Amino acid sequence: MLELVKYIVEQFAEHKDEIEYKEEEKENGIEITVYLEDSDMGKVIGKQGKIAKALRTLVKAATPKDSKKYSVEIKGKEVAAE
């Protein structure tokens, strides 16, 4: 699933080499966090969050029924430094 998220995010981001991904398993599912440069945030999230919502919809549709649920978070680089 991480490969799907990487592929989609890299289609919109300009600074592809600066993107960081973190996959964390939690009790209720698996959370994929994408850390972007501030200049790429708007491009990846889209107007009114449409691209981010579509990304989450694709991840949900690609998740097998018998596996854990995936969630996708998109955050700026400053959050990753904390």
C-alpha positions in Angstrom: 0.0 0.0 0.0 2.9 2.3 0.7 4.0 2.0 -2.9 0.6 3.2 -4.1 0.8 6.2 -1.8 4.3 7.0 -2.9 3.4 6.8 -6.6 0.4 9.1 -6.3 2.1 11.7 -4.0 5.1 11.9 -6.3 2.9 12.7 -9.3 2.0 16.0 -7.6 5.0 17.0 -5.6 7.9 19.0 -7.1 10.5 18.1 -4.4 10.3 14.3 -4.7 13.6 13.7 -3.1 12.5 15.6 0.1 9.4 13.5 0.8 9.5 11.2 3.8 7.1 8.4 4.5 6.4 6.7 7.8 4.3 3.5 8.1 3.1 2.8 11.6 1.0 -0.1 12.7 -1.6 0.7 15.4 -4.2 -1.4 17.1 -7.0 -0.3 14.8 -5.1 -0.2 11.5 -2.0 1.0 9.7 -1.3 4.7 9.4 0.8 6.1 6.6 2.2 9.6 7.2 3.6 11.6 4.4 5.9 14.5 5.3 6.2 17.2 2.6 7.9 20.5 2.0 5.6 23.4 2.6 5.7 24.4 -1.1 4.3 20.9 -2.0 1.5 20.8 0.6 -1.0 22.6 -1.5 -0.2 20.6 -4.7 -0.6 17.3 -3.0 -3.7 18.2 -0.9 -5.4 20.0 -3.7 -8.2 22.6 -3.6 -10.5 21.9 -0.7 -8.6 18.7 -0.1 -9.9 17.0 -3.2 -6.6 15.2 -4.1 -6.0 14.1 -0.5 -9.6 12.8 -0.3 -9.2 10.9 -3.6 -5.9 9.4 -2.3 -7.6 8.2 0.8 -10.5 6.7 -1.3 -8.0 4.9 -3.5 -6.2 3.4 -0.5 -9.5 2.3 1.0 -10.6 0.7 -2.2 -7.2 -1.1 -2.6 -7.2 -2.5 0.9 -8.2 -6.2 1.0 -11.3 -6.9 3.0 -9.5 -9.2 5.5 -6.6 -6.9 6.3 -6.3 -3.9 8.6 -7.6 -0.6 7.6 -5.2 2.0 6.2 -5.2 5.7 6.9 -3.2 8.4 5.2 -2.0 11.6 6.9 -0.3 14.4 5.1 1.9 16.7 7.1 4.5 19.5 6.7 8.2 19.0 7.3 8.3 21.1 10.5 6.0 18.5 12.2 8.5 15.8 11.3 11.3 17.7 13.0 9.5 17.8 16.4 
